[in-house]
Amino acid sequence: MNLSTYTIDLQRGFLPVRNPLKTCGIDAFDNTVGAMALNLPKVLLDTKMRDVIADLPEFAIEELIPTLDLEQRAVMMRAYSYLTHAYVWGAGEPAMELPHNIARPFVALANHLGRPPVLSYDSYALHNWRLLDPSGPIEVGNIALIQNFLGGLDEEWFILIHVDIEAKAAPAVVQIPELLLALKREDADGVLKGLEVIEHALDDMRQTMARMTEHCDPYIYYQRVRPYIHGWKNNPALPDGLIYQGVDNEPKFYRGETGAQSTIIPLFDAVLGIDHEEDELRTYLMEMRDYMPTGHRAFLDYVERQGSVRDFVSAQGKGVLRGVYNACVNHIAQFRALHLEFAASYIYSQAEHGDNPVHVGTGGTPFMKYLKKHRDESSRHLIGG
């Protein structure tokens, strides 16, 4: 399997092959729309912020797209995503319409990339970091954000922890084709080797997530970071959705940015055979795939069609293989338990401090109920006996 066809890098996994760009290299864009996006921590101080954004030039994205590579398109997508969310959420009462100069190019670009015109995980995390030491690793302490809303250590740390988790997952992601081949050949040693890589990666991911509290304070996250990443689907602040001026007059309903748009955990669920019941939660999880990069989504679909290792491991009886499989499942359950713990302290417990919704997540779901269900469903897939 050629992983590059799925935009998966042999070293970085779902992170981009080339380091994300700060600018796209087209002066007309970089000096206007791009510059405005990068300057959002200052622009959001302006009481006329929405007027300033509405005065930006409108670019004919359809004409530009054939001349752009993937990294340049990612820069533009990131800029329009941040400007859109700043416009909607950055001036008191949320805006109910997005001006045509942002709406039309954003929709055209999003259609080309196969994702909704809203801030998603790809623009928020995967394509939003730079190395401090170019020869060093992709991990917190050696990475910084390219794009912010308000800026500050807490916002930086929150997003960069996600980037680090993606980097920690990469060794497991890229060996999955070999694991599936070993499964097809009924090669127990090959399956064991693949599961050991996954087990190690999941442990590293959990340890990285556990560092969230080092530099991201729950109160600051709730007040300064979270408000900007909400969407306009199942959001009580925008019950009628958002109208994209110049596109059509029908309001659109899109989910906000959420870690559920990362491909990592759904991919490991697929490989390990961790199923989720057919209910509203599963429907939501499937919907989140629409917000993933198309290559990552296609890879996840491919892996799911190959079947999981669970039945094979169960048939092997007791032994090292079963122990490593159960360790993988335990790590996923622990990862989800830690996520649930953070959701409680960073969101649910902050209700008294503000009015951004605490009963639905940025993706518009009753997150506490769903995270508990995820955790419990993961643990139920341990192989006993």
C-alpha positions, 0 to 999 in steps of 0.5 A: 500500500502506498500511504502517500496516496492517503496523504499519510507520511511514513515518518509523521503519520497524519501530520503533513509531509512538509512543515505547514507554511505561514503564508501561501506565497501569493502576495495579493492574498498574503498581504490582505486576507492572510495578514488579517488572519495572522493578526487576529490577536490584535484585530479582535481588539478592534470594536469594528472588527467585523467591518474590517473583515468585511472590507477585505478583498474577495478572491476568485478561489476557483481560478487560483486553486489549479495553481496551488499545491496542497500546502498553499491550499492549507494556508488559505483554508486556515486563514478563512477558517480563523477569520470566519470564526473570529467574525462569528464569535469575536464581537459579543452576540454571534453574527448570523451571516458571513459576508460574501467576501469571506463566504464565497471563497471559503465555500469554494475552497472547502468544496475543493478540499472535500470538507465543510466551510468551518474551522476543523481539526485539520486547520486548527491543529494538523496544519497549524504549527512550526518547529522552533528547532528545525532539526528537533522533534515534533513535540511540545517544547519544540513547536509553536502555533502559526495561527491564533485567535487571542494568543497566549500560552494556554491557547498555544499549549491546548492545540500543540498537545494535539499536534504532539499526540498526532506525532506520537501516533505516527509510528503506529499509523504507518505500520497498520498496512503491515499489521493487516497483511500479517492478519491476512496471512494469519501470521501471529508473530506479525500481528503481535509486532504490529500490536506492540507498536500500537500499544507503545504509541497509545501509551505515549499519546496518553502521557502526552495528553496528561500534560495538558494541565501543565500550561493550559488552565481550565478557566482560561481555556473556557473563557478565551480558547473554547468560545472561538471554536464552536460551530453552528449546528446544535448550538443554542447560541446560533439555533438558526445556523449561519448564512453564507452571503453570496452562496445562497440564502439558506442557513448552514449548520456545521459542527465546531472544531473538535478532537473527534475530527482526528482520525487516530482513535477511530483508526485504532478502534477499527484495527482493534475491533472496538465497536460502538452501538448504533445510536445517535453517538455513532451517527455523530462519529460518522458525521465527523469523518466529513470534517477529516482530510479526504485522504485520511477518511479514505484510509480509515474506510479502507482499514475498516473494510479489512476487518479487525485483529480481535477475532484472530487474537481471541482464537489464539488462546491465552498468551502474549498476543492476548496480553498485548491486545488487551493492553492496547484496549486498556490504553484506549479506555484510559485515553478516553477516561482522561479525556472525560476527566479533562472535559469535566474540569475544563468545561463542565465545572466552568459553568458558573464562570461564563455563558458558553454552553457547558452541556454541549461540546464544540461539536454540538453533542452532549459530550459528558454522556458520550465520553462516558459511553466511549470509555465504557464501550472500549473497556467491554472489548477486553478479551477475557478467559 
